[in-house]
Amino acid sequence: MNQLKLNEMIWQVVALIPKGKVASYGQIAKLCGYPNHARYVGMTLKQLPDDSELPWHRVINAKGEIAFPEGSAAFLKQKTLLVKEGITFNGNKIKLSQYRW
């Protein structure tokens, strides 16, 4: 696996997620041709610079939840960005049948 090539594929796929939609880490990995690399997708997105314009906030876990610890600054930032795009939460869950890309 060429890490730089895979990182670029991840960035390109994440950039395609439209406003108001979400994708899981596993879904991104599968679209890149690496179906068992969901954690790698998460690590790649975690390394983005703070000023990145990539819509990283549209990537969530397979349960329809934000992966950051509840109440953390990163959790609150991601939830705020998703709500601004019209995504609603039931507790801390997103209805994947409605919002999955």
C-alpha positions as CSV (number, residue, x, y, z in Angstrom):
1,M,0.0,0.0,0.0
2,N,1.4,3.4,-1.0
3,Q,0.4,5.6,1.9
4,L,0.7,8.9,0.0
5,K,-1.5,7.5,-2.8
6,L,-4.0,6.2,-0.3
7,N,-4.1,9.5,1.6
8,E,-4.7,11.4,-1.6
9,M,-7.6,9.0,-2.5
10,I,-9.1,9.5,1.0
11,W,-8.9,13.2,0.6
12,Q,-10.5,13.1,-2.8
13,V,-13.4,10.9,-1.7
14,V,-14.0,13.0,1.5
15,A,-14.0,16.1,-0.7
16,L,-16.9,14.6,-2.7
17,I,-19.3,14.2,0.3
18,P,-22.0,16.8,-0.3
19,K,-23.3,19.2,2.3
20,G,-26.0,17.7,4.5
21,K,-24.6,14.1,4.0
22,V,-22.3,11.9,6.0
23,A,-20.1,8.8,5.2
24,S,-18.5,6.3,7.6
25,Y,-14.8,5.7,7.9
26,G,-15.4,2.2,6.5
27,Q,-17.4,3.6,3.6
28,I,-14.6,5.9,2.7
29,A,-12.0,3.0,3.0
30,K,-14.2,0.8,0.8
31,L,-14.6,3.5,-1.9
32,C,-10.8,3.9,-2.0
33,G,-10.4,0.1,-2.6
34,Y,-9.2,-0.7,1.0
35,P,-12.4,-2.1,2.7
36,N,-10.6,-3.1,5.9
37,H,-8.8,0.2,6.5
38,A,-11.5,2.3,8.3
39,R,-9.0,3.1,11.1
40,Y,-6.5,4.3,8.6
41,V,-9.1,6.7,7.2
42,G,-9.6,8.1,10.7
43,M,-5.8,8.5,11.3
44,T,-5.4,10.3,7.9
45,L,-8.2,12.7,8.7
46,K,-6.8,13.3,12.2
47,Q,-3.6,14.5,10.7
48,L,-5.2,17.2,8.6
49,P,-4.0,20.8,9.3
50,D,-6.4,22.9,11.4
51,D,-7.0,25.2,8.4
52,S,-7.9,22.4,6.0
53,E,-11.0,23.0,4.0
54,L,-11.7,19.3,3.5
55,P,-15.1,18.5,4.9
56,W,-13.7,16.0,7.5
57,H,-16.7,16.7,9.7
58,R,-18.9,14.7,7.3
59,V,-17.1,11.4,8.3
60,I,-18.6,9.5,11.2
61,N,-18.4,6.0,12.6
62,A,-20.5,3.1,11.4
63,K,-23.0,3.5,14.3
64,G,-23.9,7.0,13.0
65,E,-22.0,8.7,15.8
66,I,-19.2,11.2,16.0
67,A,-16.0,9.3,16.9
68,F,-14.6,11.9,19.2
69,P,-15.3,11.6,23.0
70,E,-18.6,13.2,23.8
71,G,-18.2,16.8,25.1
72,S,-14.6,17.2,23.8
73,A,-13.8,20.3,21.8
74,A,-13.4,18.2,18.6
75,F,-16.8,16.5,19.2
76,L,-18.5,19.9,19.7
77,K,-16.9,21.4,16.6
78,Q,-17.9,18.4,14.4
79,K,-21.5,18.4,15.8
80,T,-21.8,22.1,15.3
81,L,-20.6,21.9,11.7
82,L,-23.0,19.0,10.9
83,V,-26.0,20.8,12.5
84,K,-25.1,23.9,10.4
85,E,-25.5,21.7,7.3
86,G,-29.0,20.6,8.4
87,I,-28.1,17.3,9.9
88,T,-30.2,16.4,12.9
89,F,-29.2,14.3,15.8
90,N,-31.3,11.9,17.9
91,G,-29.2,12.1,21.1
92,N,-25.8,11.7,19.7
93,K,-26.8,9.6,16.7
94,I,-27.3,10.5,13.1
95,K,-30.0,8.7,11.1
96,L,-27.9,7.0,8.5
97,S,-30.9,5.9,6.4
98,Q,-31.6,9.7,5.9
99,Y,-28.1,11.3,5.8
100,R,-25.7,8.6,4.5
101,W,-24.1,9.7,1.2
